[in-house]
């Protein structure tokens, strides 16, 4: 412990530790350099399609990942979500995967609301949906500390 730290009151040390945590990105399960964050309403295929469309330039790049938020308390079962994503990928000609790999990460961590912004600290941008203004998904996107693209 440095002499400065030893002279600091415990309360000040705790405050500094909390401040440092506030700049710590939420750990994501991808090493991709370019991360696009989104949280569509998975019960609305059109929203899933729009997020995929906005992210389609990532497809085929190993260093890019579409990071989709998922919350089991409000979203459909994960098996249904992956089925919806796969069906949108297969039915749209621009998403055909013959020569393209798509890196998609489902972020299903239990993330406290106060920590939502930390998810976007390493994101290139967050994709918001114009028809999701006053929902939990819109609030999640608004709290991200990265560029935002609304589709």
C-alpha atoms as a printed R data frame, in Angstrom:
    type eleno elety resid chain resno       x       y       z
1   ATOM     1    CA   UNK     A     1   0.000   0.000   0.000
2   ATOM     2    CA   UNK     A     2   1.364   3.389  -0.915
3   ATOM     3    CA   UNK     A     3   1.823   6.048   1.740
4   ATOM     4    CA   UNK     A     4  -0.989   8.075   0.118
5   ATOM     5    CA   UNK     A     5  -3.425   5.166   0.366
6   ATOM     6    CA   UNK     A     6  -2.464   4.438   3.961
7   ATOM     7    CA   UNK     A     7  -3.375   8.026   4.889
8   ATOM     8    CA   UNK     A     8  -6.766   7.907   3.130
9   ATOM     9    CA   UNK     A     9  -9.850   7.210   5.226
10  ATOM    10    CA   UNK     A    10 -11.591   3.912   4.451
11  ATOM    11    CA   UNK     A    11 -14.606   5.779   3.095
12  ATOM    12    CA   UNK     A    12 -12.436   7.580   0.528
13  ATOM    13    CA   UNK     A    13 -10.824   4.295  -0.544
14  ATOM    14    CA   UNK     A    14 -14.263   2.741  -1.046
15  ATOM    15    CA   UNK     A    15 -15.369   5.775  -3.054
16  ATOM    16    CA   UNK     A    16 -12.296   5.516  -5.306
17  ATOM    17    CA   UNK     A    17 -12.921   1.801  -5.813
18  ATOM    18    CA   UNK     A    18 -16.523   2.519  -6.835
19  ATOM    19    CA   UNK     A    19 -15.379   5.240  -9.241
20  ATOM    20    CA   UNK     A    20 -12.876   2.866 -10.834
21  ATOM    21    CA   UNK     A    21 -15.603   0.228 -11.239
22  ATOM    22    CA   UNK     A    22 -17.790   2.751 -13.061
23  ATOM    23    CA   UNK     A    23 -15.238   2.832 -15.886
24  ATOM    24    CA   UNK     A    24 -14.885  -0.936 -16.088
25  ATOM    25    CA   UNK     A    25 -16.678  -2.389 -19.134
26  ATOM    26    CA   UNK     A    26 -19.130  -5.216 -18.624
27  ATOM    27    CA   UNK     A    27 -17.284  -8.411 -19.634
28  ATOM    28    CA   UNK     A    28 -18.623  -9.768 -22.911
29  ATOM    29    CA   UNK     A    29 -17.940 -13.252 -24.250
30  ATOM    30    CA   UNK     A    30 -16.305 -12.073 -27.464
31  ATOM    31    CA   UNK     A    31 -12.854 -10.944 -28.505
32  ATOM    32    CA   UNK     A    32 -14.226  -9.109 -31.538
33  ATOM    33    CA   UNK     A    33 -12.881  -5.584 -31.911
34  ATOM    34    CA   UNK     A    34 -16.089  -4.190 -33.437
35  ATOM    35    CA   UNK     A    35 -19.169  -4.768 -31.324
36  ATOM    36    CA   UNK     A    36 -22.649  -3.600 -32.196
37  ATOM    37    CA   UNK     A    37 -25.153  -3.720 -29.371
38  ATOM    38    CA   UNK     A    38 -28.934  -4.094 -29.745
39  ATOM    39    CA   UNK     A    39 -32.001  -5.339 -27.914
40  ATOM    40    CA   UNK     A    40 -34.943  -5.902 -30.237
41  ATOM    41    CA   UNK     A    41 -38.341  -7.152 -29.142
42  ATOM    42    CA   UNK     A    42 -37.900 -10.773 -30.199
43  ATOM    43    CA   UNK     A    43 -41.673 -11.219 -30.523
44  ATOM    44    CA   UNK     A    44 -41.580  -8.753 -33.445
45  ATOM    45    CA   UNK     A    45 -39.789 -10.323 -36.412
46  ATOM    46    CA   UNK     A    46 -39.622  -6.917 -38.126
47  ATOM    47    CA   UNK     A    47 -37.483  -5.513 -35.297
48  ATOM    48    CA   UNK     A    48 -35.112  -8.474 -35.462
49  ATOM    49    CA   UNK     A    49 -34.851  -8.008 -39.244
50  ATOM    50    CA   UNK     A    50 -34.077  -4.279 -38.861
51  ATOM    51    CA   UNK     A    51 -31.317  -4.951 -36.326
52  ATOM    52    CA   UNK     A    52 -29.809  -7.606 -38.608
53  ATOM    53    CA   UNK     A    53 -30.086  -5.244 -41.579
54  ATOM    54    CA   UNK     A    54 -28.349  -2.425 -39.687
55  ATOM    55    CA   UNK     A    55 -25.573  -4.841 -38.686
56  ATOM    56    CA   UNK     A    56 -25.245  -6.724 -41.966
57  ATOM    57    CA   UNK     A    57 -21.934  -5.083 -42.935
58  ATOM    58    CA   UNK     A    58 -20.393  -7.001 -40.025
59  ATOM    59    CA   UNK     A    59 -21.301 -10.340 -41.524
60  ATOM    60    CA   UNK     A    60 -18.251 -12.201 -42.753
61  ATOM    61    CA   UNK     A    61 -15.762 -10.325 -40.549
62  ATOM    62    CA   UNK     A    62 -14.068 -12.307 -37.785
63  ATOM    63    CA   UNK     A    63 -13.284  -9.159 -35.820
64  ATOM    64    CA   UNK     A    64 -16.940  -8.058 -35.589
65  ATOM    65    CA   UNK     A    65 -19.827  -9.227 -33.433
66  ATOM    66    CA   UNK     A    66 -23.494  -8.366 -33.103
67  ATOM    67    CA   UNK     A    67 -24.195  -8.392 -29.351
68  ATOM    68    CA   UNK     A    68 -27.877  -8.914 -28.599
69  ATOM    69    CA   UNK     A    69 -29.261  -8.274 -25.136
70  ATOM    70    CA   UNK     A    70 -31.567 -10.934 -23.760
71  ATOM    71    CA   UNK     A    71 -33.521 -10.884 -20.500
72  ATOM    72    CA   UNK     A    72 -35.297 -14.119 -19.592
73  ATOM    73    CA   UNK     A    73 -37.783 -12.224 -17.420
74  ATOM    74    CA   UNK     A    74 -39.315 -10.375 -20.402
75  ATOM    75    CA   UNK     A    75 -38.043 -12.027 -23.599
76  ATOM    76    CA   UNK     A    76 -39.357 -15.304 -25.045
77  ATOM    77    CA   UNK     A    77 -37.453 -18.519 -24.223
78  ATOM    78    CA   UNK     A    78 -33.907 -18.466 -25.615
79  ATOM    79    CA   UNK     A    79 -34.658 -21.380 -27.964
80  ATOM    80    CA   UNK     A    80 -37.464 -19.333 -29.527
81  ATOM    81    CA   UNK     A    81 -35.193 -16.271 -29.806
82  ATOM    82    CA   UNK     A    82 -32.480 -18.210 -31.657
83  ATOM    83    CA   UNK     A    83 -35.145 -19.713 -33.926
84  ATOM    84    CA   UNK     A    84 -36.471 -16.219 -34.758
85  ATOM    85    CA   UNK     A    85 -32.954 -14.914 -35.486
86  ATOM    86    CA   UNK     A    86 -32.113 -17.924 -37.660
87  ATOM    87    CA   UNK     A    87 -35.375 -17.684 -39.599
88  ATOM    88    CA   UNK     A    88 -34.727 -13.993 -40.348
89  ATOM    89    CA   UNK     A    89 -31.191 -14.813 -41.482
90  ATOM    90    CA   UNK     A    90 -32.414 -17.587 -43.785
91  ATOM    91    CA   UNK     A    91 -35.356 -15.794 -45.365
92  ATOM    92    CA   UNK     A    92 -33.551 -12.602 -46.377
93  ATOM    93    CA   UNK     A    93 -31.320 -12.819 -49.483
94  ATOM    94    CA   UNK     A    94 -28.928 -10.165 -48.148
95  ATOM    95    CA   UNK     A    95 -28.238 -12.341 -45.096
96  ATOM    96    CA   UNK     A    96 -27.439 -15.555 -46.989
97  ATOM    97    CA   UNK     A    97 -24.577 -17.271 -45.273
98  ATOM    98    CA   UNK     A    98 -22.967 -19.322 -48.051
99  ATOM    99    CA   UNK     A    99 -19.662 -17.498 -47.715
100 ATOM   100    CA   UNK     A   100 -20.282 -15.419 -44.631
101 ATOM   101    CA   UNK     A   101 -19.926 -16.243 -40.979
102 ATOM   102    CA   UNK     A   102 -21.960 -14.187 -38.578
103 ATOM   103    CA   UNK     A   103 -20.783 -13.656 -35.042
104 ATOM   104    CA   UNK     A   104 -23.763 -13.112 -32.780
105 ATOM   105    CA   UNK     A   105 -23.459 -13.025 -29.020
106 ATOM   106    CA   UNK     A   106 -26.559 -13.307 -26.848
107 ATOM   107    CA   UNK     A   107 -25.921 -11.311 -23.672
108 ATOM   108    CA   UNK     A   108 -28.050 -13.118 -21.120
109 ATOM   109    CA   UNK     A   109 -26.214 -11.973 -17.986
110 ATOM   110    CA   UNK     A   110 -28.241 -10.683 -15.064
111 ATOM   111    CA   UNK     A   111 -27.158  -7.051 -15.380
112 ATOM   112    CA   UNK     A   112 -28.359  -4.583 -12.751
113 ATOM   113    CA   UNK     A   113 -29.973  -1.479 -14.280
114 ATOM   114    CA   UNK     A   114 -27.311   0.716 -12.692
115 ATOM   115    CA   UNK     A   115 -24.677  -1.202 -14.684
116 ATOM   116    CA   UNK     A   116 -26.394  -1.195 -18.079
117 ATOM   117    CA   UNK     A   117 -24.150   1.580 -19.399
118 ATOM   118    CA   UNK     A   118 -21.088  -0.635 -18.780
119 ATOM   119    CA   UNK     A   119 -22.201  -3.030 -21.556
120 ATOM   120    CA   UNK     A   120 -21.677  -0.301 -24.141
121 ATOM   121    CA   UNK     A   121 -18.284   0.889 -22.888
122 ATOM   122    CA   UNK     A   122 -16.575  -1.378 -25.434
123 ATOM   123    CA   UNK     A   123 -19.253  -1.182 -28.140
124 ATOM   124    CA   UNK     A   124 -18.696   0.512 -31.480
125 ATOM   125    CA   UNK     A   125 -22.349   1.549 -31.462
126 ATOM   126    CA   UNK     A   126 -25.786   0.609 -30.172
127 ATOM   127    CA   UNK     A   127 -28.709   0.068 -32.523
128 ATOM   128    CA   UNK     A   128 -31.973   1.498 -31.238
129 ATOM   129    CA   UNK     A   129 -35.379   1.024 -32.779
130 ATOM   130    CA   UNK     A   130 -37.446   4.087 -33.658
131 ATOM   131    CA   UNK     A   131 -40.682   2.410 -32.576
132 ATOM   132    CA   UNK     A   132 -39.313   1.525 -29.128
133 ATOM   133    CA   UNK     A   133 -39.407   4.877 -27.333
134 ATOM   134    CA   UNK     A   134 -40.718   4.199 -23.862
135 ATOM   135    CA   UNK     A   135 -39.745   0.587 -23.244
136 ATOM   136    CA   UNK     A   136 -37.126  -1.138 -21.147
137 ATOM   137    CA   UNK     A   137 -35.242  -1.900 -24.391
138 ATOM   138    CA   UNK     A   138 -35.156   1.782 -25.367
139 ATOM   139    CA   UNK     A   139 -33.942   2.713 -21.879
140 ATOM   140    CA   UNK     A   140 -31.148   0.131 -22.191
141 ATOM   141    CA   UNK     A   141 -29.995   1.640 -25.509
142 ATOM   142    CA   UNK     A   142 -30.228   5.234 -24.191
143 ATOM   143    CA   UNK     A   143 -27.953   4.345 -21.254
144 ATOM   144    CA   UNK     A   144 -25.134   3.112 -23.485
145 ATOM   145    CA   UNK     A   145 -22.038   5.297 -23.611
146 ATOM   146    CA   UNK     A   146 -21.324   4.783 -27.286
147 ATOM   147    CA   UNK     A   147 -22.608   6.063 -30.603
148 ATOM   148    CA   UNK     A   148 -26.246   5.230 -31.311
149 ATOM   149    CA   UNK     A   149 -27.881   4.358 -34.601
150 ATOM   150    CA   UNK     A   150 -31.678   4.388 -34.764
151 ATOM   151    CA   UNK     A   151 -33.450   2.319 -37.403
